Amino acid sequence: MIYLDYASTTPMSKESIQAYHTAATSYYGNTNSLHTVGTQADDLLSLCRHQLASLINGEQQAIYFTSGGTESNVLAIRSLLHYTKHRGKHIITTSLEHSSVLQALSSFQEVEYTITYLPVTKDGVVSIEALQDAIQDDTVLVAIQHVNHELGSIQPVYDIGQLLKKRDIWFHCDCVQSFGKLPINVKEANIDSLSVSSHKLYGPKGVGFVYIQPSSSKASASLTHFLTESHRGTVNVPGIAAFTTAAEHAYTQLKQAYNHFEHLKSYLLIRIKELQGFVEMEAASSAHFPGIIGLTFRNVQGQYVMLQCNRHNIAVATGSACTVHKQAPLRSLLAIGKSPEQAKNFIRISFSLHTTTKDLDELMNVLHLLHKEIMKER
């Protein structure tokens, strides 16, 4: 099977599997135990925390391990809002955010929070001017992801962070799709909390971390207490070690992978011109991560396209795996101006370093067959 769904999940790399095996057999102790075996496991955990923090230019004491991106998003948002409720109850976000972020935020509307959803361009990018205009005296949190999980749009997180720092507003950034693929510097971007998931970059499932920017405020001290792993059960040391190995390996290939994705995107842009009027690449501007490609079709639902691709042993997605079973049109497509009907005519493809132009040729062969089938039915 040709796998073009790396934004949903990735296979574990050989390096990650080896790290898991080593940690599971040699560092199997409970990190809360005081004997030597437990201390050795805790030392490995501390090393992983240090190495991951260094990748984002953060502080190691600000790394808290979780089960993945969803838990990281929820923990960060609930924690930040809980400890700023005395300052205000206004939140700013976008309709492009992951479902875990939107659901976590919407739960606060029940306790009298108000939410402003920023408009985005047709390429799915937030305007700094629109953000500035949306800020109110009681704004306490802005939650904007780095790379969109369906369109690949890249948000100007460094500009956002600079603006919010001046206004003393929390900035949460979902970096699940960008960590290990784009450089992230939490200090330069003034990111207060950041979420990451292991299985998006060839590590094991069920592992991630949330980063909470340390400061001298009483609120941050309370946050670190709330998020300490010792309050959340036995730590998955082998999974964390495998995750750390996968992340470090991804960072050594950052530029190589990005250039490869750019090449694949450019190649696909040329090929889809053969089906102009039938298929269109969405959000393909300069502010776009080329490893995630969104395609919309004329008069064909994405689910049908996905099934036809699957029949020909090609795996693609109809959107985020977390929303795939919902019948509603994708929010991200509606946000960039698509009609509800157009928003259902969408598939997402996503790449790895192993993806080739021959893989894209096979995809195009299926799309040509599909186009002929549609034309015959007219």
N, C-alpha and C positions, 0 to 999 in steps of 0.2 A: 504494500500500500504506500502511495505517495502521501506523506503527512504534511499538511499545510495549516496546522492548527496549533502552532507553538505558543500563541498568546493564551490559549486555554491551559495547557500544561506541557511540560517537556519530559522526556525520559531522563532518568538519572544518568549522569556521566560516569565513566569508568573511575575517574578520580574520586567522585563523590561516593560511589559504592565502596571503594577501597577504604576511604576515610570512615564510613559508617561501620564497616567490618572491624577495623582496627579499634575504634572507640567502643564498639559493643563487646569486644572480647577482652580488651585491656583496660578500659576505663568504665567499667560497668557499675561502679558504686553509686550510691545515692549522694548527691552533692550536699545534702543536709546532715549526713552522718559525719561524726568526728574522728572516725578511725582513718587509717592511712588510705584504704581503698576509696573511701568517700572524699578525702582531701585531694587525692589525685584527680578524681572526676571533677571536683570543683575547680581545681587549677586549670584543667582543660577548658572548662566553661569560661573562666576568666580570660584565657588566651583567645578563645573564639570571640568573646565580647570586644576585646581590644582590637582584634584584626578587622572585625566588621565595622567598628567605629572609625577606624583609620580610613576605610574606603569612602566614607562620606565626610571626612574631616570633622568628626564629632568626638564627644567625650565618651569613654567606655562605660562610665557609670550611668549614662543615659540610654543604654541599650537594654530592652526588656524582651525576653523571648516569649513568643506566642505560638499559636497553632497555625498562623498564616495571616494573609492580608485582611480578611474579614474581621477576625478578632482584633487585629491591630487597629483597624479603623474604628471599630466600636469602642475599644478601650480608650483610645486617644480622645475621641469626641466626647464621650461621657465624662471622662476625667477633667478635661479642659473646661467644659461647660459647668460641671458641678462646682468647681472652685473659682468660677468667675460670675456666678449668678447674682452676686451682690453688685456687680458693676454694670450689668445690662442684660437684655434678653433679645438681642438682634443678631442674626446669623446671615452670612452671605455665602452662596455656593453657586453651582451651575447645574443644569439638567443633564450634563454629560457625566456626572460622577457615577462611580460604581454603586450598585444597588445597596451594598452594605453601608455606605456613607449616607445615601439618601434616606434609607430606612432609619438609621440611627438619628439623623437630624429631625426627621418628621416626628419621631416619638417625643421630641421636646416641644412640639407645637401644642401638645396636650397640657403642658405646664406653662402656657402663656408666652412661649418664645415665638417670634416672628422670623420668617425666612425670606430673603430676597434671592431669586434665581437670576443670575446675570445673563444677559443675551450674549450670544457668540456669533462670530462671522460664519459665512457659508463654509469655511474651512475648519470650523469648530474651535476658534481661538477667542479667548477673552480679551476685551479691550481694557487697558489700564484706566482710561478715562471713564469707562462705564463703572468700573470698580470704585473709583474715587467718588463718583457721583452717588453711588449706592451706600457709602459709609454714613452711618448715623452716629449721634452722640453715644448711643447705647449699644453699638456694635462691639461684640466681644470675640467673635470667631469668624474666620474666613476659611472655607474648606474647598480647595481647588487641586485637582490631581495634576501630576506632571505630564503623563502621556495617557491619552484616552485609550481605553481597552478595546474599542470597536472601530474608531476612525484613525487612530494613530496621531491625532493632533497633539502638538507640543505646546503647553502653556508657558507664558513668560514668567516662570516662578521667581526668577531673580528680581525682576521689576516689581512683582507682587510683594515679595518679601521686604524690599526696600520701602515701599509705600506703607505697609502695615507696621513696620518697625517704628516709623515716625508717629503713628497714631496709637501705638501701644495696644495692638489687636493681635490675638492669637492667630497663627497661620498653621493649619493642618494640611499636609500634602500627601496624597496617596501616590506612592512611588512604586507600586507593585509592577507596573509595566516598564518602568524606566531603570530600576536598580539593576546594575550589571550590564546595562545597554547604553546608557548616557551618563556622563559625569554628573555627580550630585555633591554639592558642597553646602552643608546645612548652615554653616556660619555665614558664608557669602550670601546665601539666599534667605537668611534670617527665618529659617523654618523652625517652628516650635515643636511640631510633632510630625512624624513621618512613618509610613507603614510600608512593609516589605514582605514578600512571600518567597519561600525557597523554591517551590516547584515551577516557577516561571523561568528559572535559569539553571536547570539540570540538577537541582538538589531534590531531596525527598519531599513528599507531600506531608502536610501536618506540621510544618515548621515555618516560622517567620519571626519578625521582630517589630516592635514599635520603638521609635526613638522619641524621647521627651527632652527637649533642650534644657539643660540645667541652668539655674539662676539662683540668686540669693533670696528670692521671694518666698514667703511662707507657702504660697500656693504650689510652687514647684516641689518644695519639700514634702508636702502632702501627696502630690502626684507620685513621687518616687516611692513613697511608702505604700501607696495603693497598688502600684504595678510590680512590686518586688516578687520574683518567682516563688520565694519561700511561702507566699500566701496562696499559691495556686497549684500546689501538688508537686509530685516528683518531676524533675526536669528531664527532658528527652536529650540527654547528652550526645548519644550517637547521631541522632538526627541533626542536632545543632552543629556538630563537627562536620558532618557531610555537607550541610548547608554552607558553612563557612568555606570549605574547600571549593565548592561549586562557585561561590561568589568570587573568591580570589582568582580562580581560573577564568571566570567571565571577564574580570577586569583586565587580565593580561591580553584578552582578545577584543577589547572594546573597539578600537579603531578598525581593526581588520573586519569585525562583524558588521560595523556600520557601513563601511565601504562596500562590503558584499551585498548588504541589503539595498543600498543605493543602486548598485548595478542591476539587481533583480527587478527593482521598481521601474527603472528606466527601460529595461527590456520589456516588461509587461505593458508599460504605457505605449510602446511601439506596437506590440502585438494586438492590443485591444482596439487599436484604430481600425483593424480589419472588421470589427463588429460595431463600428460607430453607429450610434442610434439605438443599439440594443443593450450595450453594457457601458457603464461609466465608472471611472475611479473617483471616489469621493475624497475631499479634503487633501488633495495632492499638492499642497502649497509648499513653500520653503519651511514653514513651521509644522513639519510632519516627520514622524519617525517612520522610516521606510521599511521597517520590519513588520508593520501592521498595515494591511491594505483593505480598504472597504470598497466593495463593488455593488452597484445597484443595476437592476435589469428592467427593461421595458416590458410591462405586461406579464412578468413571470415572478412568482413569489420565490423568495430566497430559499424557503424550505424545499421547494421542488428542485431548485438548482443543486442544493446540497445533496438531496437523495440521488439525483442523476450522477453527480460526481462520485458519490459513494458506490454506486453500481459499477463505476469504472475504476474502483480502487483508489480514489482520491479523497482525502479527508479535509473538508473545509467546515466552517462554522456559519451559523446564521446570526451570530452576535455573541455576547458574553455567555459563557457556559452557565453563569448564575441566573440568566434570564431566558435560557433557550426553551424552556417548557411553557413560557407564557405566550398567549396569543396576541397580546397588545403590541402595537408597533413600537420599535425601539425609540426610547427617549432621545438618544443621541442624534438620530436621523431627523426627528421632529424639531430638535433644537437648531439644526442647520438649515431649516426651511423646507424640508420634505413634507409632502402630504402624508396622512396616515396610510394610504394605499401604497405610495412610493416607499415608505419606510419599511414595509413588509417585503419589498423586492430586493433584499440585501443579503450579501454573504460577506464574511470576513476571511481573508487568508493571511497567514503569518509565517514568517521564515525562520530558518536556522542557518548556521554556517554550512550545513549539509544540503540545503536546498539548492537546486541547480536550474539553469535555464531549460534543461530538458524536462524537468518537472513542470515548469510553466508551459512548455509546449504541449505536454499531455493535458494540462488543464484547458488550454485553448482548444485542443481537439474536441474535448467534451462540450465546450461552449459553442463551438461551430455546429456540432451535431444538434445541440439544443436549439440553436437559432433556426436551423433547417426544419426541425420538427415544428417549431412555432409558426414558421412561414407557411408550411403545408396546411396547417389548421385554419389559416385565414381564408 
